[in-house]
Every structure is written in C-alpha cells, then in structure tokens.
Amino acid sequence: MTLFYIVLATTAGGLLSVVIAASLTLSLLGRVVRHLVSLSVGVLLGTALLHVLPEAFESSVPPQRLFVTLLVGLLFFFLLEKAELYRHGHHHEGDGHHHHHHFDAEQAGRGGWSVLVGDSIHNFCDGIIIAAAFLADTRLGLVTSLAIIAHEIPQEVGDYIVLLNAGFSRGKALLYNALSGLSSVVGGVLGYFIVGPWEALFPYLLVAASSSFVYVAVADLLPQLQRRLPWRSTMAQLAWIGAGLAVVVLARSLLHEH
C-alpha cells in the first residue's frame, strides 16, 4: 500500500496542474497563479516548520547533525538553482515583474529544453522526498505530498504560460508539462526501493525535504510577493498565506485523529 500511496501522490501534482491549465484561459491562469503562489508559501513553510522538522527532531539523531543537514540542504538547493537545474518559475507576461514584451518567448526560445530538464530534476527530487516521508510515516507522507502538490501546481501552470507565450500549441505545452511531471513518479518509485532499507537515514531525508520547502518559499516565492501593492492586495496575500498555514494545521489535526 505504501508504494501505491507514493505513486498516487507523485502523480497527483502533475495531473492537477495539467487539468487546471487545460480548463482555464490564459488571463485567468495568470490571476490563479498569483493566488496559488501565496497559498504555496503558507503550505510549504507550515509543512516544513510545523510538521516535518518536528518529526525529524523527535528521532534519536543529535539535533546539531540535523541542523547541519538543514544548512547543507539550503546551500545545495541554492547551488542547484544556480546551475538552472532546480527552478520554480511562476512569472508570466503582465505579472508586474516589468519584463520587456516577449520576454517569455525569448526565454523559452533560448532555454526551453533547459527549463524542461530543470523541472524534471526538480520533480524527481520531489518524488524521492515523498517516498521518504511515506516510508517514515503514512500521515507524514500525506502532509508532505500536500505541500509538494501545493507548489507543484503554480510551478507547472507558470511553465505552461511561458510555453504558450513562446508560441507552443496548448496540446504541446500540456504534453511537455505532463512528461515533466512524470519524473516525480520515477523519483518516488526509485525512492521506495532505494531509500526503504536505510531507515536510519529517514530523519536526515526529512530535514533535507524541509530545506527544499524552506528554500522554495523564502528564496523564490516570497520575493515574488514583495513588490509594492495596494493594501487590499497585500491583505489578500496574507490571507492566502494564512489559508495555506490553516490547511497544514487542519490536515495534521485530522490525520492525527485517525
């Protein structure tokens, strides 16, 4: 059953992003992505700081080792993004980032394949993280999957918008996103068979997962929300972040009741 849960969870994010992208217009997708980015911040930080890290620190591993793992994880994801192998773009033309016209078309035209390769590696890492969480505890796996799906959807929808602006057809853009999402399934299945026998590594893997969540939220998502906005828009951002935190707290309480 654990392997089934892993495959189901790793498939969910990619499928949801494709369904959402296929069912909405480009302008509506842009507005949805903005709200989902704020929601993702709350879900990622809530999962990392309120659920996954406490679970790891309840183990017998000395806290200093886990803090070192957290530090190394943050630096690792920083370097991976520097190499353009771990990106999480959610921008689109007209999003207020002040890119010049046809910015997305130029970016996708020059580096479309690197974007797809980078997202595939990102999704593959997410699959391993989900596998490690489910192997440690089913409830932890469910909450971790929720966090990954929450940031997977705006990531994939954002890439879909970039590909459309670059001139890709809707069908081809959706196909590329779906194929990229399948790499998380590969990572999850490999993680199940490779990580499973090494139970002593689970606390370290959970901290590594948390470093990924914190890095994505703090280094990528929050800066997108920092530009000057009317107070109502700022309050809306805070509300969506709060909703993300509430989802994590509610999910945790519901899972612990069963």
C-alpha positions, 0 to 999 in steps of 0.5 A, a space after each residue: 500500500 505504501 508504494 501505491 500511496 507514493 505513486 498516487 501522490 507523485 502523480 497527483 501534482 502533475 495531473 492537477 496542474 495539467 487539468 487546471 491549465 487545460 480548463 482555464 484561459 490564459 488571463 485567468 491562469 495568470 490571476 490563479 497563479 498569483 493566488 496559488 503562489 501565496 497559498 504555496 508559501 503558507 503550505 510549504 513553510 507550515 509543512 516544513 516548520 510545523 510538521 516535518 522538522 518536528 518529526 525529524 527532531 523527535 528521532 534519536 539523531 543529535 539535533 546539531 547533525 540535523 541542523 547541519 543537514 538543514 544548512 547543507 540542504 539550503 546551500 545545495 538547493 541554492 547551488 542547484 538553482 544556480 546551475 538552472 537545474 532546480 527552478 520554480 518559475 511562476 512569472 508570466 507576461 503582465 505579472 508586474 515583474 516589468 519584463 520587456 514584451 516577449 520576454 517569455 518567448 525569448 526565454 523559452 526560445 533560448 532555454 526551453 529544453 533547459 527549463 524542461 530538464 530543470 523541472 524534471 530534476 526538480 520533480 524527481 527530487 520531489 518524488 524521492 522526498 515523498 517516498 521518504 516521508 511515506 516510508 517514515 510515516 503514512 500521515 507524514 507522507 500525506 502532509 508532505 505530498 500536500 505541500 509538494 502538490 501545493 507548489 507543484 501546481 503554480 510551478 507547472 501552470 507558470 511553465 505552461 504560460 511561458 510555453 504558450 507565450 513562446 508560441 507552443 500549441 496548448 496540446 504541446 505545452 500540456 504534453 511537455 508539462 505532463 512528461 515533466 511531471 512524470 519524473 516525480 513518479 520515477 523519483 518516488 518509485 526509485 525512492 521506495 526501493 532505494 531509500 526503504 532499507 536505510 531507515 536510519 537515514 529517514 530523519 536526515 531525508 526529512 530535514 533535507 525535504 524541509 530545506 527544499 520547502 524552506 528554500 522554495 518559499 523564502 528564496 523564490 516565492 516570497 520575493 515574488 510577493 514583495 513588490 509594492 501593492 495596494 493594501 487590499 492586495 497585500 491583505 489578500 496575500 496574507 490571507 492566502 498565506 494564512 489559508 495555506 498555514 490553516 490547511 497544514 494545521 487542519 490536515 495534521 489535526 485530522 490525520 492525527 485523529 485517525 
